[in-house]
Amino acid sequence: MARVRVESLRKEYDVGTVVAVDDLNLEIEDGEFVTVVGPSGCGKTTTLRMLAGLEEPTSGRIEIGDEDVTDVHAKNRDVAMVFQNYALYPHKTVFENMAFGLRMSTDLDADERERRVVETAEMMDIETLLEDKPDELSGGQKQRVALGRAIVREPDLFLFDEPLSNLDAKLRTTMRAEIQRLQDELGITAVYVTHDQHEAMTMGDRIVILNDGELQQQGAPTDVYENPTNKFVGGFIGSPSMNFIDVTVDQVSDGLQLTDTDSDFSFTLSAAYATANDAALGMDRYTLGIRPENVEIARGQPSNTISAGVDVVEPVGSDNFLHLDVGPEFIARVPSDVDLEAGETVSITFDESDIHLFDIETGAEILGRDPESQPATAP
């Protein structure tokens, strides 16, 4: 396995009119599993293809191990890639698909190739399928073959391009666990691209978030969730998404009052909170962010509560998602035993330590973050 270093990576199309990746800097440690996530068109797959050598960077530098591979052809990079569509040869058996890369890119003899393929097939629990062809396999079996074909090469770097998106929900969960088990067992250095933020959060040692070709934030999944560097990250990570309300700040006797006149939203930050964050709180308008799971039904709390009408109750098993008429879209995630119906009115509240305040113009978080979670410039 190997360390990966990306410096000032940029990819342009159409003579610079389209910038897919802009000034990307990353370091991936030997044996680290990094997930790259973002909306469609954010540059994550383009980044992966540049690491693989399938796309040539417009500028920047890529190192794998101690080697500068920026201008090295894909076939000469010690990299294995697992694709979204499996990319299996339909006329070859499972054995032939798995052995093909070894035959083309190594000088191993036939006996050694067979030994590697059989051992890997046993690891992937597909040893009974070696004589089958892809059209005889299920989606999950095809994915195991694609993973096995990458593993059998024992490369320095594994690249995954949304490999589970064609599988059903239950099988995706199984395969996520399988990939994590293999990564732990083999010590894989891996970059895993996905559009599914839940997948990115649960699988990665570190999560990298892109938007419009730019790095927004990177860090441990929990750090990124708890300390988003900007409004985009706060809204993208977490399900349901973070609630946002544009508020005006006014000084009151017991602290700072946050008000949105359009929705009758009003919440008071204590004097102690205002003093502790005095250096950051210098504007009169912010975007307040609060996660649905931090919103509570107020019980016996007459002060600092918000009255809200229930528009929709969405049961999701152990929880209910309450869609409330606060701001443009506001959801509270509450236990399933909170028995409410559409049309009722409730009082909600939350702890001031759970709020996030974002610059209303730039989207940057203004209350500071954990230094282990590294941002880029806010969009």
C-alpha positions in Angstrom: 0.0 0.0 0.0 1.1 3.6 -0.3 0.6 7.2 0.8 -1.1 9.5 -1.7 -0.5 13.2 -2.1 -2.4 15.6 -4.4 -1.2 19.1 -4.8 -3.1 22.0 -6.5 -4.9 19.6 -8.8 -7.0 21.2 -11.5 -9.0 19.9 -14.4 -10.5 22.0 -17.1 -12.7 21.2 -20.1 -13.7 23.2 -23.1 -10.6 25.4 -23.1 -11.1 26.4 -19.4 -14.8 27.2 -19.7 -15.7 24.3 -17.4 -13.6 23.7 -14.3 -14.4 20.3 -12.9 -11.7 20.3 -10.1 -10.2 23.5 -8.8 -7.0 23.6 -6.7 -7.5 20.4 -4.8 -5.0 19.5 -2.1 -5.2 16.1 -0.3 -2.9 13.8 1.7 -4.0 10.2 2.2 -2.0 8.1 4.6 -0.8 4.6 4.0 -3.7 2.2 4.8 -6.2 5.0 5.2 -9.8 4.6 3.8 -11.0 8.0 2.5 -14.5 8.6 1.2 -15.1 11.5 -1.2 -18.7 12.8 -1.3 -20.6 15.6 -2.9 -23.6 16.3 -5.2 -23.6 15.3 -8.9 -21.1 17.4 -10.9 -18.9 18.3 -7.9 -15.7 16.7 -9.3 -15.4 13.6 -7.3 -15.3 11.1 -10.1 -13.0 13.3 -12.2 -10.7 13.4 -9.2 -10.8 9.6 -9.0 -10.1 9.3 -12.7 -7.1 11.6 -12.4 -5.7 9.4 -9.6 -6.2 6.3 -11.8 -4.5 8.0 -14.8 -7.7 7.9 -16.9 -7.9 11.7 -17.0 -4.9 14.0 -17.4 -4.8 17.0 -15.0 -4.7 20.5 -16.5 -2.3 21.4 -13.7 -1.1 20.1 -10.3 0.7 17.0 -9.1 -0.2 13.5 -8.0 2.1 11.3 -6.0 1.5 7.6 -5.1 4.1 6.3 -2.7 7.3 8.2 -3.4 6.6 8.4 -7.1 5.3 11.4 -9.1 2.7 9.8 -11.3 1.2 12.9 -12.7 2.3 12.1 -16.3 2.4 8.3 -15.9 0.0 6.3 -18.1 -2.8 4.4 -16.3 -1.4 1.0 -17.2 1.9 1.9 -15.5 0.3 3.0 -12.2 0.0 0.4 -9.5 -3.7 1.2 -9.0 -6.8 -1.0 -9.1 -10.2 0.5 -9.8 -13.7 -0.8 -9.1 -16.4 0.7 -11.3 -20.1 1.5 -10.8 -21.1 -0.8 -13.7 -18.7 -3.6 -12.7 -16.9 -3.5 -16.2 -16.7 -7.3 -16.4 -16.0 -9.0 -19.8 -19.2 -10.8 -20.7 -17.5 -13.5 -22.8 -15.0 -14.5 -20.0 -15.6 -16.6 -17.0 -15.3 -15.3 -13.5 -11.8 -16.9 -13.3 -10.8 -15.3 -16.6 -12.1 -11.9 -15.5 -10.2 -12.0 -12.3 -7.0 -13.3 -13.9 -7.0 -10.9 -16.8 -5.3 -8.0 -15.1 -2.6 -10.3 -13.7 -1.9 -11.7 -17.1 -1.7 -8.3 -18.8 0.2 -6.3 -16.2 2.5 -8.8 -14.4 5.0 -11.5 -15.3 3.5 -14.1 -12.9 3.3 -17.6 -14.3 0.0 -19.4 -14.9 0.3 -21.4 -11.6 0.8 -18.3 -9.5 -2.0 -16.4 -11.3 -4.3 -19.3 -10.5 -3.2 -19.5 -6.9 -4.0 -15.8 -6.4 -7.4 -16.0 -8.1 -8.5 -19.0 -6.1 -7.4 -17.5 -2.8 -9.1 -14.2 -3.6 -12.3 -16.0 -4.7 -12.4 -17.9 -1.4 -11.9 -14.6 0.4 -14.8 -13.1 -1.5 -17.0 -16.3 -1.1 -17.3 -16.7 -4.9 -15.0 -19.8 -5.3 -18.0 -21.8 -6.6 -18.6 -19.3 -9.4 -15.2 -19.3 -11.1 -16.5 -21.1 -14.2 -19.6 -19.0 -14.5 -20.0 -16.0 -16.9 -21.2 -12.6 -15.8 -24.7 -13.0 -17.2 -25.2 -16.0 -14.9 -24.5 -13.9 -11.8 -26.6 -11.7 -9.6 -25.8 -8.0 -9.0 -24.1 -8.8 -5.7 -22.1 -11.6 -7.2 -20.9 -9.4 -10.0 -19.8 -6.8 -7.5 -17.9 -9.4 -5.6 -16.1 -10.4 -8.8 -15.3 -6.8 -9.5 -13.8 -6.4 -6.0 -12.0 -9.6 -6.3 -10.4 -8.6 -9.6 -9.0 -5.5 -7.9 -7.8 -7.3 -4.8 -6.0 -10.1 -6.7 -3.6 -7.6 -8.2 -2.4 -6.4 -4.7 -1.9 -2.8 -5.9 -0.6 0.2 -4.0 -4.0 2.0 -4.2 -7.6 0.9 -4.5 -10.1 3.3 -6.2 -13.9 2.8 -5.8 -16.2 4.7 -8.1 -19.7 4.5 -6.6 -19.5 0.7 -6.7 -22.7 -0.1 -4.8 -25.1 2.3 -6.5 -26.6 -0.4 -8.7 -27.5 -2.7 -5.7 -30.7 -2.8 -3.7 -30.7 -1.2 -0.2 -30.2 -4.4 1.8 -27.4 -5.7 -0.5 -25.7 -2.2 -0.3 -25.6 -2.5 3.5 -24.1 -6.0 3.3 -21.5 -5.0 0.7 -20.5 -1.9 2.7 -19.7 -4.1 5.6 -17.8 -6.5 3.3 -15.6 -3.7 1.9 -14.9 -2.4 5.4 -13.9 -5.9 6.5 -11.6 -6.3 3.6 -10.0 -2.9 4.1 -9.3 -3.8 7.8 -8.0 -7.2 6.8 -5.8 -6.1 3.9 -4.7 -2.7 5.2 -5.9 -1.1 1.9 -5.1 2.4 1.0 -8.4 3.4 -0.6 -10.3 6.3 -2.1 -14.0 5.6 -2.3 -16.3 8.0 -4.2 -20.0 8.1 -3.5 -22.9 10.5 -3.7 -24.5 8.9 -0.6 -23.5 10.8 2.5 -24.6 8.0 4.8 -22.3 5.6 2.9 -19.5 8.2 3.1 -20.0 8.7 6.9 -20.2 5.1 7.9 -17.3 3.7 5.7 -14.5 6.3 5.8 -11.7 6.9 8.3 -11.8 10.4 6.8 -14.5 12.1 4.7 -13.7 14.6 1.9 -16.6 16.9 0.8 -16.5 18.6 -2.6 -18.8 21.1 -4.3 -18.4 22.8 -7.6 -15.0 21.3 -8.0 -13.7 22.8 -4.7 -12.8 21.2 -1.4 -15.3 22.3 1.2 -14.1 20.3 4.2 -12.2 17.2 5.2 -11.9 15.4 8.5 -13.2 12.5 10.6 -16.9 11.9 9.9 -18.0 12.8 13.4 -16.0 16.0 13.4 -17.4 17.1 10.0 -21.0 16.3 11.2 -20.6 18.2 14.5 -18.4 21.1 13.2 -19.3 22.0 9.5 -17.1 24.7 8.1 -19.9 26.2 6.1 -23.6 26.1 5.3 -23.1 23.8 2.4 -21.4 21.1 4.5 -24.0 21.6 7.3 -26.8 21.0 4.9 -25.2 18.2 2.9 -24.1 16.0 5.8 -26.8 14.6 8.0 -30.3 13.2 7.3 -32.7 14.8 7.4 -30.7 17.9 6.4 -29.9 20.7 8.8 -32.6 23.3 9.3 -31.7 26.9 8.3 -33.4 30.2 9.2 -32.1 33.7 8.4 -32.2 35.7 11.7 -31.7 39.2 12.9 -29.7 39.7 16.1 -30.8 42.2 18.7 -29.2 42.9 22.1 -31.7 42.2 25.0 -31.2 42.4 28.8 -30.6 38.6 29.1 -28.5 38.0 26.0 -29.0 38.1 22.3 -32.4 37.6 20.6 -32.4 35.9 17.2 -35.6 36.7 15.2 -37.1 35.8 11.9 -40.1 38.1 11.3 -41.3 36.1 8.3 -42.0 33.0 10.4 -42.4 34.5 14.0 -39.3 32.6 15.0 -37.6 34.0 18.1 -34.9 32.4 20.2 -32.7 34.0 22.9 -29.0 33.2 23.4 -27.9 33.6 27.0 -25.6 36.3 28.2 -23.0 33.7 29.0 -23.2 32.3 25.5 -22.9 35.8 24.0 -19.9 36.6 26.1 -18.1 33.3 25.3 -18.6 34.0 21.5 -18.2 37.7 21.6 -15.2 37.8 19.2 -17.3 36.0 16.5 -20.6 37.7 17.0 -20.1 40.9 15.2 -22.9 41.1 12.6 -26.6 41.8 12.9 -27.8 39.0 10.6 -26.9 35.4 10.4 -28.2 32.1 9.1 -29.0 29.9 12.0 -28.6 26.1 11.6 -30.0 23.5 13.8 -30.1 19.7 13.1 -33.5 18.0 13.3 -32.3 15.6 16.0 -31.4 18.5 18.2 -35.0 19.9 18.1 -37.1 18.9 21.1 -40.8 19.2 22.0 -40.9 21.7 24.9 -42.4 20.3 28.0 -43.0 22.6 30.9 -40.6 25.3 29.4 -42.7 28.5 29.0 -39.6 30.6 28.0 -37.4 30.4 24.9 -39.7 28.1 23.0 -41.0 28.5 19.4 -44.6 27.8 18.5 -45.0 25.7 15.4 -47.7 24.2 13.4 -47.4 20.5 12.3 -47.7 20.2 8.5 -46.7 16.6 8.0 -45.9 13.7 10.4 -43.5 11.2 8.7 -43.1 7.9 10.7 -39.8 6.2 10.0 -39.8 3.4 12.5 -38.0 4.4 15.7 -38.5 8.1 14.9 -41.1 10.5 13.6 -40.1 13.4 11.3 -42.2 16.4 12.0 -42.4 18.9 9.2 -43.2 22.3 10.9 -44.2 25.7 9.6 -41.0 27.4 10.8 -39.0 29.0 8.0 -39.0 27.7 4.4 -38.5 24.1 5.6 -38.1 22.9 9.1 -38.0 19.3 10.4 -37.8 17.9 14.0 -36.7 14.4 14.5 -38.5 13.1 17.6 -39.1 9.6 19.1 -41.9 7.6 17.6 -43.9 7.7 20.8 -44.4 11.5 20.3 -48.0 11.2 19.0 -48.9 14.2 16.9 -51.1 14.8 13.8 -51.0 17.3 11.0 -52.8 20.6 12.0 -51.7 20.5 15.7 -49.6 23.2 17.2 -46.5 22.4 19.4 -43.8 24.3 21.2 -40.3 23.3 20.3 -36.9 24.3 21.7 -33.2 23.3 21.5 -30.0 23.8 23.4 -28.1 26.9 22.4 -24.9 24.8 22.3 -26.3 22.8 19.4 -26.9 25.8 17.1 -24.6 26.8 14.2 -24.4 30.4 12.9 -23.3 31.0 9.3 -22.3 34.2 7.6 -25.5 35.1 5.6 -23.4 36.2 2.6 -20.5 33.7 2.4 -22.1 30.7 4.2 -19.0 30.4 6.5 -19.5 29.1 10.0 -18.6 31.9 12.4 -18.5 30.2 15.7 -15.3 28.2 15.0 -14.6 24.5 14.5 -12.5 21.6 15.7 -9.0 22.1 14.3 -8.8 18.4 13.2 -11.5 19.1 10.6 -9.9 21.0 7.8 -11.9 23.4 5.6 -11.4 25.1 2.3 -12.5 28.7 1.7 -16.2 28.9 2.1 -18.1 29.2 -1.2 
